[in-house]
Amino acid sequence: MADPLLPKKWALKMGIKNLKSSMNMTGENVSFPDAARHAGIAAFPHYFVGINSLAELATTSDRVCVLNILGNESKSVTPTSHVYSAGNVVCGTMPGRSGSVLKTELGDIPVYNSVVEALQAGHRFNVAVVYVPPAGVKDAVIEAVRVNPELTKVIILTEKVPLSDARIIRHYCQQQQVDVFGGNCLGIADAHHHVRIGGALGGSHPEESLIPGSIAIYSNSGNFTTTIAVYLSTAGWGTTVSLSSGKDVYIHFAAAEFSHAFHNDDRSKAAIMYIEPGGYYEQDLVFQKPVVACIVGRWKDRLTKACGHAGAIAGSGDNAAAKEQWFMQKFGVDRIFTADHPVCSARGAVVTNIADIPLAMTAVMALNNEAPDFEKKGDLSMKCWLADDLGDILPAELNIQPVKAVAPYDEQIKLVNEQIGVIFPRQSMKDASGASMMDPVTQITRLFGISILDVATHTYEDNLVMSLVREYPDENSRALANVLLNAYVNLHNTPMLTAAFAARQAGNSPNTALCAALSIIGPDMAARASRGTRLLLELFHQHGLSDPAADESGDNGFDLHAVVKQAIMDKRRELLLTDDGDELATIMLSGIVSRNADTVFIRFLQLLASETRQYVAADAVVAAICCHLAWKPLLHKRLSVTTLYNMPWHFRIFSAALGASAREDRHTDTAFGGIEIATLVKEWSYTDTAYLALLTKKPGVEDRFAFSILLGLVASNGPGTISAQGAKGAVSADGPEVPERVQINKAYAGFLSHTGYAHGGNGYEAMRFLISRFRDIGLADPGDPDHGIDLAELAADYAREYKSYKTQAKAAGNLSYEKIPCINHPVFKGKDVNYDPREVYVHDLFRARNSYNIFHEFYHELVKALASYGVSPNVYCVNIDAVIAVILLKMLWRPFVDREITEQFLEYGAFTTFVYGRLVGEAAEIEDHTTRGRNMDTRTPASKCQAVS
């Protein structure tokens, strides 16, 4: 092979048109002009091509200088290329870094300010690899070529070199007889020579994919160059060279040059060409050897801007479909090659999916009596290194089992799998949330991806669990949650009840009274249960627990007795046990049995207590239930372990919120609201307990459904609400980057202090309005559709009355006149008839259950009457706030009419109901901000604050 440092020669100076192949695909020689054998194309212009054979593309005698060698990309790629190629990089340049070195396993590569300085230092090289930013590529290339007469190749890895600069580079290098590759390429490689020049062909371990064989690869895509080589090896084909042409608008060493060198390389029996839309580089090619062409990019036909590579956008007649036709005509085939339709000829095949390349190559080569280069290396079947079915039962064909990853990824994946729970990246969570988000168009909030309209159809206990573990509980988990929530609702003789009573006596609002109570529930109240969750997590994760509801006698390989044995040897077991009987623990354990609930964590506690002759502590039952609820989300890495540790604290607050909202005389030694705690724990749902706390009785079926809807609808309005900002600000102030410092009770206090009569208590305004309309007309049952009241006339009367009032107010200059509550919306407006889709959804939901609400129907008549009498320009929507008011008023109407409750209680009920429901959303925001947020990330910069006067 000629020394590349010798003076250059003209490789080809003539072009011949309308040439035919020099041989047919059976190998029989036919008449073919000598020049065409060199060109391999039908119309070869008069320009310089220095590489006459692919064997000259990347050789062992090539010596390389890398421009911008210490740039980010070069620093990671060049050492690998250098080692793989047995030390072919002699130096590099980077302005201002002369005297630096790039370290490699074969020694340091010296760095100079310029190519001139490198030459003056005595270095000789014939290849320049360019990592310079786009604006500097032209000057860098011209300088390198101008000062080094021995330069024969320039490889430009830089993407988006200006087209005008690319033309100048082309013109200058043609004059100086230098071959240029790129731009936007990943370089060149030769598997036989064990040489890689330029970018990351073959990745960080090029010897694994650049396997010597008989197939040459030409690819517009850098990354797919390596992928194709790997795919070919699965069919037993290795490579001669891999050429990443790049796909900027201007391709310097393009398909014609490749074909010429391919035909003159005796090692290369066939070629793969990966072609993207844009340009006519391939249109006139004529091949002398078999080729499989992979044409991609049909999806880009409708684009008006480049997506991906700058040159991969079609003009007129050069899109993917057109290029498919070019190659099909060359190969004499009439359709695309697929596994189902393996259409090919001895000349080649056209594929549109790289996965079809190995099969197509094998089929084409078989027609040429050519066998693969070696035994197949693996296959293209899906081999997942990581798999997670998220607990769903999948059919066998979808239940793909992971395989062991190749080194070093196998050890990394092993470590990941040993980690339980997710670690969220820390980021600023000001006005951001991983828990909730409101759609600005539909105004529908999603909580962990679940529409608030769907949240409204779930029970209160389900939503409280979901707020912490990000998924809904099954029937067994729901039973356990009800045991836990009901166990701590009685606050008799506790400072929380005393604080709430004192706050109410001082005239405070419901949220303020609850804030006083919850502020007392500090970390020490939940500390033992929290430490218990840590111990249970450690024990059961070490022993490989997968399903806490499964019987340990099953075939899942879990040994409960081994966990007990280990726990007996652990001094921390005292977190779970007590020497004296624990009455509350006994009630909770009895409740679990009564509900036919089960969890391995409770079985463990009972067995441990039996072995040690002690008793299970109530805090241990709390820890066990929390671990059960969180276990699968932790295994599926949807949940942080921090959340698990905080769950006992959250549940104590959930229970106390209900307890503190009830009068102090409803708490006794053994009962809440007149119901024994043991009965609540064994039988009651927490939804019913919430109803009891607020309305002093157990709900019927329809009231339970309506109450659940009510609580779910107010669960969240996204992270931008005042209440959410209060909770998030409290977390941010504590410094969530050290999550142990975040005071969960203070975060709830932040939420409660950021609710008020305008945000939370405003539902009462609609109730008061409805009472004024219905108080004196003899309404007995708002759920009876045969009420005998003409709602249309009632609405018309008010529309006339309100129009007169509004006219007089405006005439008097009073623009602050009283507005009708719960109609119109800033988003759902402007049409002849307007609807709030959330209200429509709930209205239809109740209608499907034949559940009638006269107050809801009155609102629908009212918005029509207001438009009819000219009060409004069109039919306003009934907004979602009206739904909350009408549901609650329907429940309370009979007690109100019978004077069992006052209007003051209606206001208290509306406000307290809002707080109950919003606990769900704020629990989610608190945990989300605790596990994702940064310290003090809710601050507003001083530059964005304003002074007013």
Disulfide bonds with the S-S distance in Angstrom:
none
